[in-house]
Amino acid sequence: MRKLNEILILLFMVCCISCNTKHDISFNQNLIKSISEEDENLPSRFFNSLFFCKCQNEEILILSVYELREVYLKEYKHTNYKDFLTELFNQKLLVNCNIQDKQIRINEEVKKNYLKMPLKEFLNLYCTKKKENIFIIKNNMPDESKNTILYFLFINNYITNIDDYSGTYVIKKVS
């Protein structure tokens, strides 16, 4: 009987730990395909979107769709562009952070909230819902916090567009 109780307690603990652990990143393949198949000689329809990748120095790099192509052509052109984007967006590829003013450090308080909260709570804490699966990041937040929030949303298949007219970050669930 004691052995059974120990096994049940162990199973309960494993279940609790696995429920609170963030899962591997699996970025939306349709978006990756759309980006990779764009004609590089034409303006991109993702021109005002932000993309995030990990750097070799533990920082995060914020790139435009054009900067993605630039990184690819400089260092990774020996691979398929779609494969490059898949590895990059799934945070499995560490790039050299040599683009000035594009690196961010992860805000530890935001990271702590991300790790302990379900994604829906995290979104509600830092964003205002505008429509179904469309959010605006709340105002009066330091850039480091704002960028960290956008990064964590990105790795959960939310893409951020900059609205130049209103100066806001519009966050949309990738479907």
C-alpha positions as CSV (number, residue, x, y, z in Angstrom):
1,M,0.0,0.0,0.0
2,R,2.8,2.4,0.9
3,K,4.5,1.7,-2.5
4,L,1.2,2.5,-4.3
5,N,0.9,5.8,-2.5
6,E,4.5,6.7,-3.4
7,I,3.8,5.9,-7.0
8,L,0.6,8.0,-7.0
9,I,2.4,11.0,-5.4
10,L,5.2,10.7,-7.9
11,L,2.8,10.6,-10.9
12,F,0.9,13.6,-9.4
13,M,4.2,15.6,-9.2
14,V,5.2,14.7,-12.7
15,C,1.8,15.7,-14.0
16,C,2.0,19.1,-12.2
17,I,5.5,19.8,-13.4
18,S,4.6,18.9,-17.0
19,C,1.5,21.1,-16.9
20,N,3.5,24.1,-15.9
21,T,6.3,23.6,-18.3
22,K,6.3,25.4,-21.6
23,H,6.5,23.1,-24.6
24,D,8.8,23.1,-27.5
25,I,8.3,25.9,-30.0
26,S,6.5,24.9,-33.2
27,F,6.1,27.9,-35.4
28,N,3.4,28.0,-37.9
29,Q,4.5,26.3,-41.2
30,N,2.0,28.2,-43.4
31,L,3.6,31.5,-42.4
32,I,7.1,30.2,-43.0
33,K,6.0,28.9,-46.4
34,S,4.5,32.3,-47.3
35,I,7.6,34.2,-46.3
36,S,9.9,31.7,-48.1
37,E,8.0,31.8,-51.3
38,E,7.8,35.6,-51.7
39,D,9.6,37.1,-54.7
40,E,12.6,38.9,-53.3
41,N,12.4,41.4,-56.1
42,L,9.0,42.6,-55.0
43,P,8.0,44.4,-51.8
44,S,7.1,41.9,-49.0
45,R,3.6,41.8,-47.6
46,F,5.3,41.3,-44.2
47,F,7.3,44.6,-44.5
48,N,5.9,45.9,-41.2
49,S,6.2,42.7,-39.2
50,L,8.7,41.9,-36.5
51,F,10.5,38.5,-36.4
52,F,12.5,37.3,-33.4
53,C,15.5,34.9,-33.3
54,K,18.1,33.8,-30.7
55,C,21.6,35.1,-30.9
56,Q,24.8,33.3,-30.0
57,N,25.3,35.7,-27.1
58,E,22.0,34.8,-25.3
59,E,20.3,37.9,-26.6
60,I,17.3,38.1,-29.0
61,L,17.4,39.8,-32.3
62,I,14.5,41.6,-33.8
63,L,14.4,41.6,-37.6
64,S,12.3,42.7,-40.5
65,V,11.5,40.4,-43.3
66,Y,14.3,42.1,-45.4
67,E,16.8,41.6,-42.6
68,L,15.9,37.9,-42.4
69,R,16.8,37.6,-46.0
70,E,20.1,39.5,-45.4
71,V,21.1,37.2,-42.5
72,Y,20.2,34.2,-44.7
73,L,22.3,35.4,-47.7
74,K,25.3,36.3,-45.5
75,E,25.6,33.1,-43.5
76,Y,23.1,30.4,-44.4
77,K,22.6,30.5,-48.2
78,H,24.0,27.0,-48.5
79,T,20.6,25.8,-47.0
80,N,17.1,26.1,-48.2
81,Y,15.4,29.4,-47.2
82,K,12.3,27.6,-45.9
83,D,14.5,25.3,-43.7
84,F,16.5,28.3,-42.5
85,L,13.3,30.1,-41.4
86,T,11.9,27.0,-39.8
87,E,15.0,26.5,-37.7
88,L,15.2,30.3,-36.9
89,F,11.6,30.8,-35.9
90,N,11.6,27.6,-33.8
91,Q,14.6,29.1,-32.0
92,K,16.9,26.2,-32.8
93,L,19.3,28.3,-34.8
94,L,21.6,30.8,-33.1
95,V,22.6,33.7,-35.3
96,N,25.5,36.1,-35.1
97,C,24.1,39.4,-33.7
98,N,26.0,41.9,-35.7
99,I,23.0,44.1,-36.7
100,Q,23.2,47.3,-34.6
101,D,20.3,48.3,-32.4
102,K,18.4,45.2,-33.0
103,Q,19.4,43.1,-30.0
104,I,17.3,42.9,-26.8
105,R,17.9,41.2,-23.5
106,I,15.1,39.2,-21.9
107,N,13.4,41.1,-19.1
108,E,13.5,38.7,-16.1
109,E,10.2,39.8,-14.6
110,V,8.3,39.3,-17.9
111,K,10.1,35.9,-18.3
112,K,9.0,34.9,-14.8
113,N,5.4,35.8,-15.6
114,Y,5.5,33.9,-18.9
115,L,6.9,30.8,-17.3
116,K,4.3,30.7,-14.5
117,M,1.2,31.8,-16.4
118,P,-0.9,30.2,-19.0
119,L,-0.6,32.1,-22.3
120,K,-4.1,33.5,-22.1
121,E,-3.3,35.1,-18.7
122,F,0.0,36.4,-20.0
123,L,-1.8,38.0,-22.9
124,N,-4.4,39.6,-20.7
125,L,-1.7,41.0,-18.3
126,Y,0.2,42.8,-21.0
127,C,-2.2,43.3,-23.9
128,T,-5.6,44.7,-24.7
129,K,-7.9,42.6,-26.9
130,K,-9.2,44.5,-29.9
131,K,-10.8,41.6,-31.9
132,E,-10.8,37.9,-31.9
133,N,-7.0,36.9,-31.9
134,I,-5.9,40.5,-32.3
135,F,-4.3,42.4,-29.4
136,I,-2.6,45.8,-28.8
137,I,0.3,45.9,-26.3
138,K,-0.5,48.1,-23.3
139,N,1.1,51.5,-23.2
140,N,3.6,53.1,-20.8
141,M,5.9,50.0,-20.7
142,P,9.7,50.1,-20.9
143,D,11.0,48.9,-24.3
144,E,12.9,46.0,-22.7
145,S,9.6,44.7,-21.3
146,K,7.6,45.4,-24.4
147,N,10.2,43.6,-26.6
148,T,10.3,40.6,-24.3
149,I,6.5,40.3,-24.3
150,L,6.5,40.5,-28.1
151,Y,9.2,37.8,-28.2
152,F,7.3,35.4,-26.0
153,L,4.2,35.9,-28.1
154,F,6.1,35.4,-31.3
155,I,7.3,31.9,-30.2
156,N,3.7,31.1,-29.5
157,N,2.6,32.0,-33.1
158,Y,1.6,35.6,-32.6
159,I,3.1,38.0,-35.1
160,T,3.5,41.7,-34.4
161,N,2.9,44.4,-36.9
162,I,3.8,48.1,-36.4
163,D,1.0,50.5,-37.1
164,D,3.0,53.5,-38.2
165,Y,-0.1,55.7,-38.2
166,S,-1.0,55.2,-34.5
167,G,2.4,54.1,-33.3
168,T,1.1,50.9,-31.8
169,Y,2.1,47.3,-31.9
170,V,-0.7,45.1,-33.3
171,I,-0.4,41.5,-32.3
172,K,-2.3,38.8,-34.2
173,K,-2.5,35.1,-33.8
174,V,-1.1,33.3,-36.8
175,S,-3.6,30.9,-38.2
